């Protein structure tokens, strides 16, 4: 793994972990029993939206250069597989030991995102996906 790939992986994982902790902190104040489930679901939603944006971008790019890689059926199967993988990965990673490590790290770095930013991130990603899907 190259240095740029390692930096990209570490940056995104820290970003999603900070989102998880921020959502967990906001929800725990109101509904402590649902905090783990909803924060994991939120991170999954953001990752699915990001993969949707990237997928639409690459599909539109491939259409522009007249490159037919996947038909519609294969694309749907691939999309469902990616969503299933993201949900399974987040279920495995945010339950158990990793969550305990994240909570202990949170005490050191208590930076949380505002609730407005947490709401705008998935909305902006899905809006960007919609705009990209309508682009020629």
C-alpha positions as CSV (number, residue, x, y, z in Angstrom):
1,X,0.0,0.0,0.0
2,X,1.5,3.3,-1.1
3,X,1.7,6.4,1.1
4,X,-1.1,8.2,-0.6
5,X,-3.4,5.2,-0.4
6,X,-2.6,4.8,3.3
7,X,-3.3,8.5,3.9
8,X,-6.6,8.3,2.1
9,X,-7.7,5.2,4.0
10,X,-6.7,6.7,7.4
11,X,-8.4,10.1,6.6
12,X,-11.7,8.5,5.6
13,X,-11.7,6.1,8.5
14,X,-11.1,8.8,10.9
15,X,-13.8,10.9,9.2
16,X,-16.4,8.2,9.5
17,X,-15.3,7.4,13.0
18,X,-15.7,11.0,14.0
19,X,-19.2,11.1,12.4
20,X,-20.1,7.9,14.3
21,X,-19.0,9.4,17.6
22,X,-20.8,12.7,16.9
23,X,-24.0,11.0,16.1
24,X,-23.6,8.7,19.0
25,X,-23.1,11.6,21.3
26,X,-26.1,13.5,20.0
27,X,-28.5,10.5,20.2
28,X,-27.2,9.2,23.5
29,X,-28.5,12.4,25.2
30,X,-32.1,11.7,24.1
31,X,-32.4,8.0,23.5
32,X,-29.4,6.1,25.0
33,X,-30.7,2.6,24.0
34,X,-30.9,3.5,20.3
35,X,-27.6,5.4,20.1
36,X,-25.4,2.5,18.8
37,X,-27.9,1.4,16.2
38,X,-28.7,4.8,14.8
39,X,-25.1,6.0,14.7
40,X,-24.1,2.9,12.9
41,X,-27.0,3.3,10.5
42,X,-26.0,7.0,9.9
43,X,-22.4,6.1,9.0
44,X,-23.7,3.4,6.7
45,X,-26.1,5.9,5.0
46,X,-23.2,8.3,4.5
47,X,-21.0,5.6,3.0
48,X,-23.7,4.4,0.8
49,X,-24.4,7.9,-0.5
50,X,-20.7,8.4,-1.1
51,X,-20.5,5.2,-3.1
52,X,-23.6,6.2,-5.0
53,X,-22.0,9.5,-6.0
54,X,-18.8,7.8,-7.1
55,X,-20.7,5.1,-9.0
56,X,-22.8,7.6,-10.9
57,X,-19.8,9.7,-11.7
58,X,-17.9,6.7,-13.1
59,X,-21.0,5.5,-15.0
60,X,-21.5,8.9,-16.6
61,X,-17.8,9.1,-17.4
62,X,-17.9,5.7,-19.1
63,X,-20.9,6.8,-21.1
64,X,-19.1,9.9,-22.3
65,X,-16.2,7.9,-23.6
66,X,-18.6,5.3,-25.1
67,X,-17.4,2.5,-22.8
68,X,-20.0,-0.2,-22.0
69,X,-18.8,-2.2,-19.1
70,X,-22.0,-3.3,-17.3
71,X,-25.6,-3.7,-18.3
72,X,-28.4,-2.6,-16.1
73,X,-28.9,-6.0,-14.3
74,X,-25.2,-6.3,-13.5
75,X,-25.2,-2.8,-12.2
76,X,-28.1,-3.4,-9.9
77,X,-26.5,-6.6,-8.5
78,X,-23.2,-4.8,-8.0
79,X,-25.0,-1.9,-6.2
80,X,-26.9,-4.3,-3.9
81,X,-23.7,-6.1,-3.2
82,X,-21.9,-2.9,-2.3
83,X,-24.7,-1.8,0.0
84,X,-24.7,-5.2,1.7
85,X,-21.0,-5.1,2.2
86,X,-21.1,-1.6,3.7
87,X,-23.9,-2.6,6.1
88,X,-22.1,-5.8,7.1
89,X,-18.7,-4.0,7.5
90,X,-20.2,-1.3,9.7
91,X,-22.1,-3.8,11.8
92,X,-18.9,-5.8,12.4
93,X,-16.7,-2.8,13.1
94,X,-19.0,-0.6,15.3
95,X,-20.1,-3.4,17.6
96,X,-17.7,-4.5,20.2
97,X,-14.0,-3.7,20.7
98,X,-13.7,-1.0,18.1
99,X,-16.5,1.0,19.6
100,X,-14.8,0.7,23.0
101,X,-11.5,2.0,21.5
102,X,-13.3,4.9,19.8
103,X,-15.0,5.9,23.1
104,X,-11.7,5.9,24.9
105,X,-10.2,8.0,22.1
106,X,-13.1,10.4,22.3
107,X,-12.1,11.4,25.8
108,X,-8.8,12.7,24.4
109,X,-10.2,14.4,21.3
110,X,-13.7,15.7,22.2
111,X,-14.4,17.4,18.8
112,X,-17.9,16.8,17.7
113,X,-19.8,17.9,14.6
114,X,-22.9,20.1,15.0
115,X,-26.3,18.5,14.4
116,X,-26.8,20.8,11.3
117,X,-23.6,19.5,9.7
118,X,-24.6,15.9,10.5
119,X,-28.0,16.4,8.8
120,X,-26.5,18.3,5.8
121,X,-23.8,15.6,4.9
122,X,-26.2,12.9,3.7
123,X,-28.6,15.4,2.1
124,X,-25.8,17.0,0.2
125,X,-24.4,13.7,-1.0
126,X,-27.8,12.4,-2.2
127,X,-28.4,15.8,-3.9
128,X,-25.1,15.6,-5.6
129,X,-25.9,12.1,-6.8
130,X,-29.3,13.3,-8.1
131,X,-27.6,16.2,-10.0
132,X,-24.9,13.9,-11.4
133,X,-27.6,11.4,-12.5
134,X,-29.4,14.1,-14.5
135,X,-26.3,15.4,-16.1
136,X,-25.7,14.5,-19.7
